[in-house]
Amino acid sequence: MGRNPKARYAADVAEFELIESIRARCTQTRDDVVLGIGDDAALLAVPAGTLLAVSTDTLVAGVHFMQDAAARDIGWKSLAVNLSDLAAMGAEPAWATLALTLPVADARWVNAFAEGFAALAIQHRVALVGGDTTQGPLSITVTVHGLLPERFALTRSGARAGDGVYVTGTLGDAAAGLRQMQSQPPGDSRLLERLQRPTPRVAQGLLLRGRATACIDISDGLAADLDHVCAASSVSAEIDADALPASPALLAACAAGTRRAFQLAGGDDYELCFTASDAGSGDLLDALARSGCAATRIGRIGTGGGVRLRDAAGNPVSLPRRGWEHFA
Amino acid sequence: MGRNPKARYAADVAEFELIESIRARCTQTRDDVVLGIGDDAALLAVPAGTLLAVSTDTLVAGVHFMQDAAARDIGWKSLAVNLSDLAAMGAEPAWATLALTLPVADARWVNAFAEGFAALAIQHRVALVGGDTTQGPLSITVTVHGLLPERFALTRSGARAGDGVYVTGTLGDAAAGLRQMQSQPPGDSRLLERLQRPTPRVAQGLLLRGRATACIDISDGLAADLDHVCAASSVSAEIDADALPASPALLAACAAGTRRAFQLAGGDDYELCFTASDAGSGDLLDALARSGCAATRIGRIGTGGGVRLRDAAGNPVSLPRRGWEHFA
């Protein structure tokens, strides 16, 4: 065993300055933070009748982002992927903790990271209430806390035969962005933006409360994530692969086969896939469109199990292999 | 950017099996877990009138433990250092999330890690409610959640001139254990145990509720951590360096000067340092002794600022440099 878990780098001063630098940029405050950064633990007030939603995700350099990725983008994405989990539960974001492991105490890098993190935190009124900075290979673990009224949670287990299947936004952009980033010259900035600075669908998750029967965020790719819903709900899903929403940038960047592979299995989309009964679905789709992120009907829930893919003509479509590559 | 944050290793099956292996061993359940592992977020019920305490700490291989440390010990310690933070707030542990980054999906290592983690979790009725497994250099981030009645929190800021200063247990064992581990032959197993499997003082933290005026856990070493209390409370502390509690193992292992350095600045002790007024301190000390971990009076709070060290004869003692070494 080596140094204790709270003392790091050549001098404590360095750690203290890094924490102060992060804290100075993460300025979002909330009345429900009784005690924030600076004691052994944060103290938080959860309103009566409200459930606490908790999720945690880690990003590792060389696995989830390139070693030389912009610090500001890494800060944004480390919070975004976590907020996406809260969105998929219908929870309203409240608090986050940040565990940041860095090879060297690089103040400029940390400042840019904190700016990216804070920009998204302020958008969603997320207060940074604690964390840890340690020395080691670059990696970030964020734990987010959200709030939601009891009985309004969106889980994976509520899909019923006959429900429609929907996704927010468009699919496949991040996978196309990753492919373009690995090529020369760099590709369409709209695709890179979707990869590097994904938008968690928090407002849409709130609209789905009490209306969607099941929900999940699409981080591993539509086919894999929808399969989790089918397993949790003991249902099947039939998807029209020609109905999957595509952005203009994706349509311009990819041939049809590649596009479909990215949409079904690309991952890193951070859109919501949800199911809803037909009754009231028109109102729900209207509300989502007004929120700035429309949803598209892509299929239907059935009995049995597993995800079946068909094209618009009704012919079976085989599930492509994953579209992403990794650096590890 | 590379793989998305939820898909890792050569095959998803490997990640799924690792998570199932951890889940199968972390069997502690709680009625307040509305939804545990397996959805986008856990859903937890916080009782009305109760504050949520949240803390997070990271352990990195080669920095906080040796690369070849026993997986079971790493699992235990990754939870212990976090529970120590809850103890220092007077919070009762409830839930934890675990972010585990591993170079390879080694089932045997993960099983041993999970056994160590679970052994401590079961002792303190901590339910594992979520987490993330990623591929990358070995590192563990745990976020713990505890509960405490409003107005009973133990913070760093309540120390008052005239209060006594106390520590639980004994100091310096972990630093002596680290020194011994680096020597041949390996030293006293009692010291190594204190380094590798520290005991968070949860029960003692609960006894301090409403009785201690300030509290902190000793992770960076007594002198550094007590200085945090002095700064937060705008007080000074005068410590009798000859009154610091030492274990028989420490007394046998170290000469007086080294022992004092380890006790004052060794770190990794995970004892509680607290302040309390003299009124009722006798009852408090009796209660702590009955809890199985006695506390020792080591000094007094005064006005001004900073920590002053004196020996039993009243002569100034200079603060030693840190006793620990690191591997980074």
Interface residues (C-beta under 8 A of the other chain):
Chain A: M1 G2 R3 N4 P5 K6 A7 R8 D12 V34 L35 G38 D39 D40 A41 A42 L43 L44 A45 V46 A48 T50 L51 L52 A53 V54 S55 T56 D57 T58 L59 V60 A61 G62 V63 H64 F65 M66 A69 K77 V81 D85 L86 A88 M89 A91 W95 T97 L98 A99 T101 V129 G130 G131 D132 T134 Q135 G136 P137 S139 T141 T143 V144 H145 G146 L148 E150 A153 T155 R156 S157 A174 G177 L178 M181 L195 Q196 C215 I216 D217 S219 D220 G221 A224 A232 G267 D268 R322 W324 E325 H326 F327 A328
Chain B: M1 G2 R3 N4 P5 K6 A7 R8 D12 V34 L35 G38 D39 D40 A41 A42 L43 L44 A45 V46 A48 T50 L51 L52 A53 V54 S55 T56 D57 T58 L59 V60 A61 G62 V63 H64 F65 M66 A69 K77 V81 D85 L86 A88 M89 A91 W95 T97 L98 A99 T101 V129 G130 G131 D132 T134 Q135 G136 P137 S139 T141 T143 V144 H145 G146 L148 E150 A153 T155 R156 S157 A174 G177 L178 M181 L195 Q196 C215 I216 D217 S219 D220 A224 A232 G267 D268 R322 W324 E325 H326 F327 A328
